Amino acid sequence: MHLLIPFAFCSAEGCASALPSLKLPHLEKLLTRLTPEPLDTGDEFSLSPPHERALARTLGLPVKDGLIPWAALQARPTHPTDGAWGFITPCFWQVGTNHIAMSGQTLPDFPAQESQTLLAAMRTYFEEDGIALHFEQPSLWLAQGEMFRDLATASLDRVVGRNLEHWMPRSASAANLRRLQNEMQMLLYTHPVNEARAARGVLPVNSFWLSGTGALPTAPFTSAMAPAPVPVSTLRDAALHEDWAAWVQAWHALDATSCAALLAALDQGESCQLTLCGERNAQTFKSQPQPYLKRFMNLFSTQPASNLLEKL
């Protein structure tokens, strides 16, 4: 059993202030009994956050910043054609005086029919740049095109609710993407779907975000020989909205459920892994045989989980 926890800590000042409120007895017991692997280090400005890097490694995917081919992996079962892929996320950009920010919430009341109507309206523009759009779900489309093979893009988890200036692709190969975004903003501004959304009092769709770009390895692709991780998303929304009281509550619920289940599996002699991911770093802990004396001493060496979390 492999438990992978994104947003276990965040670099925001409010998160550090919330750490003393955490009471995580099951996590703390796990940390005394599991053996730490080397820290996967990075910074909060990497395009691919630590939890995506960790998950990619367990799946045997290439780990190159901004080019972990998540879209190609998702497309493989239904679109077996080789090539480069990306995710297109229809979204709302809040345009301010000095910055542009991604909405911090998923588009409300965005049914499949509206999403498919917008995709149909945008398809011709994308095709002119050699990009084929495929509907996947209302807030996530698949896009296939050679443009995406070497175009590094920021994960959606890096941009939700944040100023987009730092995260916009700026390479020469991104010029067509920027033009497409400008064209789509003009197209969407007066589109009937947005007029209908305005009448309902919900946010319009005024742009899109590209992420998950890249291509699967040319060699036969096989997952790494490791337990399939169980990513836990319950901390994500509170962290992205910087609601630290809700983040603490979510951590407490996670400790009482998923962490307790992992501890029970460890007690049953199962092979267990735990990966804790912040916005900069990630660390994996694995079960290994321990001498009885070491296990006994660990009972008296429990440290607050916050001591480790703040290093992430």
Summary of the structure (lengths in Angstrom):
residues: 312
radius of gyration: 21.4
end to end distance: 22.0
largest distance: 71.1
contacts: 961
relative contact order: 0.26
helix: 41%
strand: 18%
